[in-house]
């Protein structure tokens, strides 16, 4: 398969993305697979699952291209037996090939998959209940390891109200022969006749938000939005083809499922493990990165990770004496999902850089969100990863001034430039007018990669996805030629552009304003982290609450593993002093918690607003 030619056919001479109106994710998947068969490409291994239950070094489970395609059609055929085109299908399982068979099988059946997680995972019961109440899926797909927990979860619901539960690994391969293209079924033809949208613009799947800022909302992603963003990523991240991809990202997360689904759709070399396998022993992922590709014709290795993975890998996955690693095959590590920190980048580079073949420019801090499908910006120049230091007092005044590093600066990683075929600019959130470089405002984006909205939430959809840009800059506008309509997406993220580099400075609703000065919670949290070894890494939440006369700062802190609560008082004073000195604001309260007690999202990030609600309650 000539992947470069396949991708190139969707770009016109002006670099704009043009997609056929009949194209769907399932249609592209089957087109690529059938093309390989007709070209006489021999069956080849494409998917490897690493299993660590019985072997601490990992036992590989390999699947070929035809085996993967068969299992996808097995799921699709079973879904067609028990449901109809357009049904919603929840996936409740842990990372595994079966998860991907379920996700893509639902697409092949013309149904709407909802990627969720294994009910065995603690702490997500309320989120799961909210999602099921919102989406009302009629079918649940799971696998044998998760089946008992799934059935127990629904046990208290009357039988007639329960969704049908299907364990994917229990389905025989022979089912694949009965799969039908859903558009060729009677229900499919009826739907096509009544449809007001081309297949390209119809919903592909529902991606639920993690619930850090609101009750979980279903982001409706269309075939167009997903296909557009994947093409943007291939070009923007300068992916060399054919790539090898290794991942432990949770498949219920947008970053994990879109990455894994497209690797599978295109038949690329993919290796996976579970998030738990990585967290328990980060060196497992490090070894995967270092391992040379199984196929010598592959261009190189890529991975996508959140920031905390760099810290964990550097701390617990560092090479031991006599241990050999070779990262010369690693072409790109895209870092997203949460703010990228200078300390994490430095720790990872110092551990695996010089001497082990890892090129520093392989590290790509990137910015994205589910509402834009996945990635919005990524570095597309040689100077990466780029860390800049900003004057703290100017930041508090809404300006971004790059200066030499000192105690009075804040470090931000550049997220590069907007991906191709998308408009991006910075606006004043009050006036909605485009503002100049070096000023801090809300990041707005425009493109076919935007989601179509939130399921059943018209007001939220309008507020996020249906915005009209105000006055544009008279000279130096970043968006020449952008349409003048109401299809701008307001991200809710604060940022600035300096020297054509995008820096994300915080969340608009998380901004702490005390005595008229702006404070970014992640900046304060970084100061807390550095103030005492008593603080557990990446386990701080800073927010403001209403005081008697003004807003007051509250900081929740988890104790470092193995530390003694008797040392809280000394650490409190160290934190109070550091925050007061660095930020000019004295915390009203510092609250200590045990490990994992601060509220987190389903992807493991600190959920400040949820933590604040619980604190106020």
Secondary structure as a PSIPRED ss2 file (coil, helix, strand):
# PSIPRED VFORMAT (PSIPRED V4.0)

   1 X C   1.000  0.000  0.000
   2 X C   1.000  0.000  0.000
   3 X H   0.000  1.000  0.000
   4 X H   0.000  1.000  0.000
   5 X H   0.000  1.000  0.000
   6 X H   0.000  1.000  0.000
   7 X H   0.000  1.000  0.000
   8 X H   0.000  1.000  0.000
   9 X C   1.000  0.000  0.000
  10 X C   1.000  0.000  0.000
  11 X E   0.000  0.000  1.000
  12 X C   1.000  0.000  0.000
  13 X C   1.000  0.000  0.000
  14 X C   1.000  0.000  0.000
  15 X C   1.000  0.000  0.000
  16 X C   1.000  0.000  0.000
  17 X E   0.000  0.000  1.000
  18 X C   1.000  0.000  0.000
  19 X C   1.000  0.000  0.000
  20 X C   1.000  0.000  0.000
  21 X C   1.000  0.000  0.000
  22 X C   1.000  0.000  0.000
  23 X C   1.000  0.000  0.000
  24 X C   1.000  0.000  0.000
  25 X H   0.000  1.000  0.000
  26 X H   0.000  1.000  0.000
  27 X H   0.000  1.000  0.000
  28 X H   0.000  1.000  0.000
  29 X H   0.000  1.000  0.000
  30 X H   0.000  1.000  0.000
  31 X H   0.000  1.000  0.000
  32 X H   0.000  1.000  0.000
  33 X H   0.000  1.000  0.000
  34 X H   0.000  1.000  0.000
  35 X H   0.000  1.000  0.000
  36 X H   0.000  1.000  0.000
  37 X H   0.000  1.000  0.000
  38 X H   0.000  1.000  0.000
  39 X C   1.000  0.000  0.000
  40 X C   1.000  0.000  0.000
  41 X C   1.000  0.000  0.000
  42 X C   1.000  0.000  0.000
  43 X C   1.000  0.000  0.000
  44 X C   1.000  0.000  0.000
  45 X E   0.000  0.000  1.000
  46 X E   0.000  0.000  1.000
  47 X E   0.000  0.000  1.000
  48 X E   0.000  0.000  1.000
  49 X E   0.000  0.000  1.000
  50 X E   0.000  0.000  1.000
  51 X E   0.000  0.000  1.000
  52 X C   1.000  0.000  0.000
  53 X C   1.000  0.000  0.000
  54 X C   1.000  0.000  0.000
  55 X C   1.000  0.000  0.000
  56 X C   1.000  0.000  0.000
  57 X C   1.000  0.000  0.000
  58 X C   1.000  0.000  0.000
  59 X E   0.000  0.000  1.000
  60 X E   0.000  0.000  1.000
  61 X E   0.000  0.000  1.000
  62 X E   0.000  0.000  1.000
  63 X E   0.000  0.000  1.000
  64 X E   0.000  0.000  1.000
  65 X H   0.000  1.000  0.000
  66 X H   0.000  1.000  0.000
  67 X H   0.000  1.000  0.000
  68 X H   0.000  1.000  0.000
  69 X H   0.000  1.000  0.000
  70 X H   0.000  1.000  0.000
  71 X H   0.000  1.000  0.000
  72 X H   0.000  1.000  0.000
  73 X H   0.000  1.000  0.000
  74 X H   0.000  1.000  0.000
  75 X H   0.000  1.000  0.000
  76 X H   0.000  1.000  0.000
  77 X H   0.000  1.000  0.000
  78 X H   0.000  1.000  0.000
  79 X H   0.000  1.000  0.000
  80 X H   0.000  1.000  0.000
  81 X H   0.000  1.000  0.000
  82 X H   0.000  1.000  0.000
  83 X C   1.000  0.000  0.000
  84 X C   1.000  0.000  0.000
  85 X C   1.000  0.000  0.000
  86 X C   1.000  0.000  0.000
  87 X C   1.000  0.000  0.000
  88 X E   0.000  0.000  1.000
  89 X E   0.000  0.000  1.000
  90 X E   0.000  0.000  1.000
  91 X E   0.000  0.000  1.000
  92 X C   1.000  0.000  0.000
  93 X C   1.000  0.000  0.000
  94 X C   1.000  0.000  0.000
  95 X C   1.000  0.000  0.000
  96 X C   1.000  0.000  0.000
  97 X H   0.000  1.000  0.000
  98 X H   0.000  1.000  0.000
  99 X H   0.000  1.000  0.000
 100 X H   0.000  1.000  0.000
 101 X H   0.000  1.000  0.000
 102 X H   0.000  1.000  0.000
 103 X H   0.000  1.000  0.000
 104 X H   0.000  1.000  0.000
 105 X H   0.000  1.000  0.000
 106 X H   0.000  1.000  0.000
 107 X H   0.000  1.000  0.000
 108 X H   0.000  1.000  0.000
 109 X C   1.000  0.000  0.000
 110 X C   1.000  0.000  0.000
 111 X C   1.000  0.000  0.000
 112 X E   0.000  0.000  1.000
 113 X E   0.000  0.000  1.000
 114 X E   0.000  0.000  1.000
 115 X E   0.000  0.000  1.000
 116 X C   1.000  0.000  0.000
 117 X C   1.000  0.000  0.000
 118 X C   1.000  0.000  0.000
 119 X C   1.000  0.000  0.000
 120 X C   1.000  0.000  0.000
 121 X C   1.000  0.000  0.000
 122 X C   1.000  0.000  0.000
 123 X C   1.000  0.000  0.000
 124 X C   1.000  0.000  0.000
 125 X H   0.000  1.000  0.000
 126 X H   0.000  1.000  0.000
 127 X H   0.000  1.000  0.000
 128 X H   0.000  1.000  0.000
 129 X H   0.000  1.000  0.000
 130 X H   0.000  1.000  0.000
 131 X H   0.000  1.000  0.000
 132 X H   0.000  1.000  0.000
 133 X H   0.000  1.000  0.000
 134 X H   0.000  1.000  0.000
 135 X H   0.000  1.000  0.000
 136 X C   1.000  0.000  0.000
 137 X C   1.000  0.000  0.000
 138 X C   1.000  0.000  0.000
 139 X E   0.000  0.000  1.000
 140 X E   0.000  0.000  1.000
 141 X E   0.000  0.000  1.000
 142 X E   0.000  0.000  1.000
 143 X C   1.000  0.000  0.000
 144 X H   0.000  1.000  0.000
 145 X H   0.000  1.000  0.000
 146 X H   0.000  1.000  0.000
 147 X H   0.000  1.000  0.000
 148 X H   0.000  1.000  0.000
 149 X H   0.000  1.000  0.000
 150 X H   0.000  1.000  0.000
 151 X H   0.000  1.000  0.000
 152 X H   0.000  1.000  0.000
 153 X H   0.000  1.000  0.000
 154 X C   1.000  0.000  0.000
 155 X C   1.000  0.000  0.000
 156 X C   1.000  0.000  0.000
 157 X C   1.000  0.000  0.000
 158 X C   1.000  0.000  0.000
 159 X H   0.000  1.000  0.000
 160 X H   0.000  1.000  0.000
 161 X H   0.000  1.000  0.000
 162 X C   1.000  0.000  0.000
 163 X C   1.000  0.000  0.000
 164 X E   0.000  0.000  1.000
 165 X E   0.000  0.000  1.000
 166 X E   0.000  0.000  1.000
 167 X E   0.000  0.000  1.000
 168 X H   0.000  1.000  0.000
 169 X H   0.000  1.000  0.000
 170 X H   0.000  1.000  0.000
 171 X C   1.000  0.000  0.000
 172 X C   1.000  0.000  0.000
 173 X H   0.000  1.000  0.000
 174 X H   0.000  1.000  0.000
 175 X H   0.000  1.000  0.000
 176 X H   0.000  1.000  0.000
 177 X H   0.000  1.000  0.000
 178 X H   0.000  1.000  0.000
 179 X C   1.000  0.000  0.000
 180 X C   1.000  0.000  0.000
 181 X C   1.000  0.000  0.000
 182 X H   0.000  1.000  0.000
 183 X H   0.000  1.000  0.000
 184 X H   0.000  1.000  0.000
 185 X C   1.000  0.000  0.000
 186 X H   0.000  1.000  0.000
 187 X H   0.000  1.000  0.000
 188 X H   0.000  1.000  0.000
 189 X H   0.000  1.000  0.000
 190 X H   0.000  1.000  0.000
 191 X H   0.000  1.000  0.000
 192 X H   0.000  1.000  0.000
 193 X H   0.000  1.000  0.000
 194 X H   0.000  1.000  0.000
 195 X C   1.000  0.000  0.000
 196 X C   1.000  0.000  0.000
 197 X C   1.000  0.000  0.000
 198 X C   1.000  0.000  0.000
 199 X H   0.000  1.000  0.000
 200 X H   0.000  1.000  0.000
 201 X H   0.000  1.000  0.000
 202 X C   1.000  0.000  0.000
 203 X E   0.000  0.000  1.000
 204 X E   0.000  0.000  1.000
 205 X E   0.000  0.000  1.000
 206 X E   0.000  0.000  1.000
 207 X E   0.000  0.000  1.000
 208 X E   0.000  0.000  1.000
 209 X C   1.000  0.000  0.000
 210 X C   1.000  0.000  0.000
 211 X C   1.000  0.000  0.000
 212 X C   1.000  0.000  0.000
 213 X C   1.000  0.000  0.000
 214 X C   1.000  0.000  0.000
 215 X C   1.000  0.000  0.000
 216 X C   1.000  0.000  0.000
 217 X C   1.000  0.000  0.000
 218 X E   0.000  0.000  1.000
 219 X E   0.000  0.000  1.000
 220 X E   0.000  0.000  1.000
 221 X E   0.000  0.000  1.000
 222 X E   0.000  0.000  1.000
 223 X H   0.000  1.000  0.000
 224 X H   0.000  1.000  0.000
 225 X H   0.000  1.000  0.000
 226 X H   0.000  1.000  0.000
 227 X H   0.000  1.000  0.000
 228 X H   0.000  1.000  0.000
 229 X H   0.000  1.000  0.000
 230 X H   0.000  1.000  0.000
 231 X H   0.000  1.000  0.000
 232 X H   0.000  1.000  0.000
 233 X H   0.000  1.000  0.000
 234 X H   0.000  1.000  0.000
 235 X H   0.000  1.000  0.000
 236 X H   0.000  1.000  0.000
 237 X C   1.000  0.000  0.000
 238 X C   1.000  0.000  0.000
 239 X C   1.000  0.000  0.000
 240 X C   1.000  0.000  0.000
 241 X C   1.000  0.000  0.000
 242 X C   1.000  0.000  0.000
 243 X E   0.000  0.000  1.000
 244 X E   0.000  0.000  1.000
 245 X E   0.000  0.000  1.000
 246 X E   0.000  0.000  1.000
 247 X E   0.000  0.000  1.000
 248 X C   1.000  0.000  0.000
 249 X C   1.000  0.000  0.000
 250 X C   1.000  0.000  0.000
 251 X C   1.000  0.000  0.000
 252 X C   1.000  0.000  0.000
 253 X C   1.000  0.000  0.000
 254 X H   0.000  1.000  0.000
 255 X H   0.000  1.000  0.000
 256 X H   0.000  1.000  0.000
 257 X H   0.000  1.000  0.000
 258 X H   0.000  1.000  0.000
 259 X H   0.000  1.000  0.000
 260 X H   0.000  1.000  0.000
 261 X H   0.000  1.000  0.000
 262 X H   0.000  1.000  0.000
 263 X H   0.000  1.000  0.000
 264 X H   0.000  1.000  0.000
 265 X H   0.000  1.000  0.000
 266 X C   1.000  0.000  0.000
 267 X C   1.000  0.000  0.000
 268 X C   1.000  0.000  0.000
 269 X E   0.000  0.000  1.000
 270 X E   0.000  0.000  1.000
 271 X E   0.000  0.000  1.000
 272 X E   0.000  0.000  1.000
 273 X C   1.000  0.000  0.000
 274 X C   1.000  0.000  0.000
 275 X H   0.000  1.000  0.000
 276 X H   0.000  1.000  0.000
 277 X H   0.000  1.000  0.000
 278 X H   0.000  1.000  0.000
 279 X H   0.000  1.000  0.000
 280 X H   0.000  1.000  0.000
 281 X C   1.000  0.000  0.000
 282 X C   1.000  0.000  0.000
 283 X H   0.000  1.000  0.000
 284 X H   0.000  1.000  0.000
 285 X H   0.000  1.000  0.000
 286 X H   0.000  1.000  0.000
 287 X H   0.000  1.000  0.000
 288 X H   0.000  1.000  0.000
 289 X H   0.000  1.000  0.000
 290 X H   0.000  1.000  0.000
 291 X C   1.000  0.000  0.000
 292 X C   1.000  0.000  0.000
 293 X C   1.000  0.000  0.000
 294 X C   1.000  0.000  0.000
 295 X C   1.000  0.000  0.000
 296 X C   1.000  0.000  0.000
 297 X C   1.000  0.000  0.000
 298 X C   1.000  0.000  0.000
 299 X C   1.000  0.000  0.000
 300 X E   0.000  0.000  1.000
 301 X E   0.000  0.000  1.000
 302 X E   0.000  0.000  1.000
 303 X E   0.000  0.000  1.000
 304 X E   0.000  0.000  1.000
 305 X E   0.000  0.000  1.000
 306 X E   0.000  0.000  1.000
 307 X H   0.000  1.000  0.000
 308 X H   0.000  1.000  0.000
 309 X H   0.000  1.000  0.000
 310 X H   0.000  1.000  0.000
 311 X H   0.000  1.000  0.000
 312 X H   0.000  1.000  0.000
 313 X H   0.000  1.000  0.000
 314 X H   0.000  1.000  0.000
 315 X H   0.000  1.000  0.000
 316 X H   0.000  1.000  0.000
 317 X C   1.000  0.000  0.000
 318 X C   1.000  0.000  0.000
 319 X C   1.000  0.000  0.000
 320 X C   1.000  0.000  0.000
 321 X C   1.000  0.000  0.000
 322 X C   1.000  0.000  0.000
 323 X C   1.000  0.000  0.000
 324 X C   1.000  0.000  0.000
 325 X C   1.000  0.000  0.000
 326 X C   1.000  0.000  0.000
 327 X C   1.000  0.000  0.000
 328 X C   1.000  0.000  0.000
 329 X C   1.000  0.000  0.000
 330 X E   0.000  0.000  1.000
 331 X E   0.000  0.000  1.000
 332 X E   0.000  0.000  1.000
 333 X E   0.000  0.000  1.000
 334 X E   0.000  0.000  1.000
 335 X E   0.000  0.000  1.000
 336 X E   0.000  0.000  1.000
 337 X C   1.000  0.000  0.000
 338 X C   1.000  0.000  0.000
 339 X C   1.000  0.000  0.000
 340 X C   1.000  0.000  0.000
 341 X C   1.000  0.000  0.000
 342 X H   0.000  1.000  0.000
 343 X H   0.000  1.000  0.000
 344 X H   0.000  1.000  0.000
 345 X H   0.000  1.000  0.000
 346 X H   0.000  1.000  0.000
 347 X H   0.000  1.000  0.000
 348 X H   0.000  1.000  0.000
 349 X H   0.000  1.000  0.000
 350 X H   0.000  1.000  0.000
 351 X H   0.000  1.000  0.000
 352 X H   0.000  1.000  0.000
 353 X C   1.000  0.000  0.000
 354 X C   1.000  0.000  0.000
 355 X C   1.000  0.000  0.000
 356 X C   1.000  0.000  0.000
 357 X C   1.000  0.000  0.000
 358 X C   1.000  0.000  0.000
 359 X C   1.000  0.000  0.000
 360 X H   0.000  1.000  0.000
 361 X H   0.000  1.000  0.000
 362 X H   0.000  1.000  0.000
 363 X E   0.000  0.000  1.000
 364 X E   0.000  0.000  1.000
 365 X E   0.000  0.000  1.000
 366 X E   0.000  0.000  1.000
 367 X E   0.000  0.000  1.000
 368 X E   0.000  0.000  1.000
 369 X C   1.000  0.000  0.000
 370 X H   0.000  1.000  0.000
 371 X H   0.000  1.000  0.000
 372 X H   0.000  1.000  0.000
 373 X C   1.000  0.000  0.000
 374 X C   1.000  0.000  0.000
 375 X E   0.000  0.000  1.000
 376 X E   0.000  0.000  1.000
 377 X E   0.000  0.000  1.000
 378 X E   0.000  0.000  1.000
 379 X C   1.000  0.000  0.000
 380 X C   1.000  0.000  0.000
 381 X C   1.000  0.000  0.000
 382 X C   1.000  0.000  0.000
 383 X C   1.000  0.000  0.000
 384 X C   1.000  0.000  0.000
 385 X C   1.000  0.000  0.000
 386 X C   1.000  0.000  0.000
 387 X E   0.000  0.000  1.000
 388 X E   0.000  0.000  1.000
 389 X E   0.000  0.000  1.000
 390 X E   0.000  0.000  1.000
 391 X E   0.000  0.000  1.000
 392 X H   0.000  1.000  0.000
 393 X H   0.000  1.000  0.000
 394 X H   0.000  1.000  0.000
 395 X H   0.000  1.000  0.000
 396 X H   0.000  1.000  0.000
 397 X C   1.000  0.000  0.000
 398 X C   1.000  0.000  0.000
 399 X E   0.000  0.000  1.000
 400 X C   1.000  0.000  0.000
 401 X C   1.000  0.000  0.000
 402 X E   0.000  0.000  1.000
 403 X C   1.000  0.000  0.000
 404 X C   1.000  0.000  0.000
 405 X C   1.000  0.000  0.000
 406 X C   1.000  0.000  0.000
 407 X C   1.000  0.000  0.000
 408 X C   1.000  0.000  0.000
 409 X E   0.000  0.000  1.000
 410 X E   0.000  0.000  1.000
 411 X E   0.000  0.000  1.000
 412 X E   0.000  0.000  1.000
 413 X E   0.000  0.000  1.000
 414 X E   0.000  0.000  1.000
 415 X C   1.000  0.000  0.000
 416 X C   1.000  0.000  0.000
 417 X E   0.000  0.000  1.000
 418 X E   0.000  0.000  1.000
 419 X C   1.000  0.000  0.000
 420 X C   1.000  0.000  0.000
 421 X C   1.000  0.000  0.000
 422 X C   1.000  0.000  0.000
 423 X E   0.000  0.000  1.000
 424 X E   0.000  0.000  1.000
 425 X E   0.000  0.000  1.000
 426 X E   0.000  0.000  1.000
 427 X E   0.000  0.000  1.000
 428 X C   1.000  0.000  0.000
 429 X C   1.000  0.000  0.000
 430 X C   1.000  0.000  0.000
 431 X C   1.000  0.000  0.000
 432 X C   1.000  0.000  0.000
 433 X C   1.000  0.000  0.000
 434 X E   0.000  0.000  1.000
 435 X C   1.000  0.000  0.000
 436 X C   1.000  0.000  0.000
 437 X C   1.000  0.000  0.000
 438 X C   1.000  0.000  0.000
 439 X E   0.000  0.000  1.000
 440 X C   1.000  0.000  0.000
 441 X E   0.000  0.000  1.000
 442 X E   0.000  0.000  1.000
 443 X E   0.000  0.000  1.000
 444 X E   0.000  0.000  1.000
 445 X E   0.000  0.000  1.000
 446 X E   0.000  0.000  1.000
 447 X C   1.000  0.000  0.000
 448 X C   1.000  0.000  0.000
 449 X C   1.000  0.000  0.000
 450 X C   1.000  0.000  0.000
 451 X C   1.000  0.000  0.000
 452 X C   1.000  0.000  0.000
 453 X E   0.000  0.000  1.000
 454 X E   0.000  0.000  1.000
 455 X C   1.000  0.000  0.000
 456 X C   1.000  0.000  0.000
 457 X C   1.000  0.000  0.000
 458 X H   0.000  1.000  0.000
 459 X H   0.000  1.000  0.000
 460 X H   0.000  1.000  0.000
 461 X H   0.000  1.000  0.000
 462 X H   0.000  1.000  0.000
 463 X H   0.000  1.000  0.000
 464 X H   0.000  1.000  0.000
 465 X H   0.000  1.000  0.000
 466 X C   1.000  0.000  0.000
 467 X E   0.000  0.000  1.000
 468 X C   1.000  0.000  0.000
 469 X C   1.000  0.000  0.000
 470 X C   1.000  0.000  0.000
 471 X C   1.000  0.000  0.000
 472 X C   1.000  0.000  0.000
 473 X C   1.000  0.000  0.000
 474 X C   1.000  0.000  0.000
 475 X C   1.000  0.000  0.000
 476 X C   1.000  0.000  0.000
 477 X C   1.000  0.000  0.000
 478 X C   1.000  0.000  0.000
 479 X C   1.000  0.000  0.000
 480 X C   1.000  0.000  0.000
 481 X C   1.000  0.000  0.000
 482 X C   1.000  0.000  0.000
 483 X C   1.000  0.000  0.000
 484 X C   1.000  0.000  0.000
 485 X C   1.000  0.000  0.000
 486 X C   1.000  0.000  0.000
 487 X C   1.000  0.000  0.000
 488 X E   0.000  0.000  1.000
 489 X E   0.000  0.000  1.000
 490 X E   0.000  0.000  1.000
 491 X E   0.000  0.000  1.000
 492 X E   0.000  0.000  1.000
 493 X E   0.000  0.000  1.000
 494 X E   0.000  0.000  1.000
 495 X E   0.000  0.000  1.000
 496 X E   0.000  0.000  1.000
 497 X E   0.000  0.000  1.000
 498 X E   0.000  0.000  1.000
 499 X C   1.000  0.000  0.000
 500 X C   1.000  0.000  0.000
 501 X E   0.000  0.000  1.000
 502 X E   0.000  0.000  1.000
 503 X E   0.000  0.000  1.000
 504 X E   0.000  0.000  1.000
 505 X E   0.000  0.000  1.000
 506 X E   0.000  0.000  1.000
 507 X E   0.000  0.000  1.000
 508 X H   0.000  1.000  0.000
 509 X H   0.000  1.000  0.000
 510 X H   0.000  1.000  0.000
 511 X C   1.000  0.000  0.000
 512 X E   0.000  0.000  1.000
 513 X E   0.000  0.000  1.000
 514 X E   0.000  0.000  1.000
 515 X C   1.000  0.000  0.000
 516 X C   1.000  0.000  0.000
 517 X E   0.000  0.000  1.000
 518 X E   0.000  0.000  1.000
 519 X E   0.000  0.000  1.000
 520 X C   1.000  0.000  0.000
 521 X H   0.000  1.000  0.000
 522 X H   0.000  1.000  0.000
 523 X H   0.000  1.000  0.000
 524 X H   0.000  1.000  0.000
 525 X H   0.000  1.000  0.000
 526 X H   0.000  1.000  0.000
 527 X H   0.000  1.000  0.000
 528 X H   0.000  1.000  0.000
 529 X H   0.000  1.000  0.000
 530 X H   0.000  1.000  0.000
 531 X H   0.000  1.000  0.000
 532 X C   1.000  0.000  0.000
 533 X C   1.000  0.000  0.000
 534 X C   1.000  0.000  0.000
 535 X E   0.000  0.000  1.000
 536 X E   0.000  0.000  1.000
 537 X E   0.000  0.000  1.000
 538 X E   0.000  0.000  1.000
 539 X E   0.000  0.000  1.000
 540 X E   0.000  0.000  1.000
 541 X E   0.000  0.000  1.000
 542 X E   0.000  0.000  1.000
 543 X E   0.000  0.000  1.000
 544 X E   0.000  0.000  1.000
 545 X E   0.000  0.000  1.000
 546 X E   0.000  0.000  1.000
 547 X C   1.000  0.000  0.000
 548 X C   1.000  0.000  0.000
 549 X C   1.000  0.000  0.000
 550 X C   1.000  0.000  0.000
 551 X E   0.000  0.000  1.000
 552 X E   0.000  0.000  1.000
 553 X E   0.000  0.000  1.000
 554 X E   0.000  0.000  1.000
 555 X E   0.000  0.000  1.000
 556 X E   0.000  0.000  1.000
 557 X E   0.000  0.000  1.000
 558 X E   0.000  0.000  1.000
 559 X E   0.000  0.000  1.000
 560 X C   1.000  0.000  0.000
 561 X C   1.000  0.000  0.000
 562 X C   1.000  0.000  0.000
 563 X C   1.000  0.000  0.000
 564 X C   1.000  0.000  0.000
 565 X H   0.000  1.000  0.000
 566 X H   0.000  1.000  0.000
 567 X H   0.000  1.000  0.000
 568 X H   0.000  1.000  0.000
 569 X H   0.000  1.000  0.000
 570 X H   0.000  1.000  0.000
 571 X H   0.000  1.000  0.000
 572 X H   0.000  1.000  0.000
 573 X H   0.000  1.000  0.000
 574 X H   0.000  1.000  0.000
 575 X H   0.000  1.000  0.000
 576 X H   0.000  1.000  0.000
 577 X H   0.000  1.000  0.000
 578 X H   0.000  1.000  0.000
 579 X H   0.000  1.000  0.000
 580 X H   0.000  1.000  0.000
 581 X H   0.000  1.000  0.000
 582 X H   0.000  1.000  0.000
 583 X H   0.000  1.000  0.000
 584 X C   1.000  0.000  0.000
 585 X C   1.000  0.000  0.000
 586 X C   1.000  0.000  0.000
 587 X C   1.000  0.000  0.000
 588 X C   1.000  0.000  0.000
 589 X E   0.000  0.000  1.000
 590 X E   0.000  0.000  1.000
 591 X E   0.000  0.000  1.000
 592 X E   0.000  0.000  1.000
 593 X E   0.000  0.000  1.000
 594 X C   1.000  0.000  0.000
 595 X C   1.000  0.000  0.000
 596 X C   1.000  0.000  0.000
 597 X C   1.000  0.000  0.000
 598 X C   1.000  0.000  0.000
 599 X C   1.000  0.000  0.000
 600 X E   0.000  0.000  1.000
 601 X C   1.000  0.000  0.000
 602 X C   1.000  0.000  0.000
 603 X C   1.000  0.000  0.000
 604 X C   1.000  0.000  0.000
 605 X C   1.000  0.000  0.000
 606 X E   0.000  0.000  1.000
 607 X C   1.000  0.000  0.000
 608 X H   0.000  1.000  0.000
 609 X H   0.000  1.000  0.000
 610 X H   0.000  1.000  0.000
 611 X H   0.000  1.000  0.000
 612 X H   0.000  1.000  0.000
 613 X H   0.000  1.000  0.000
 614 X H   0.000  1.000  0.000
 615 X H   0.000  1.000  0.000
 616 X H   0.000  1.000  0.000
 617 X C   1.000  0.000  0.000
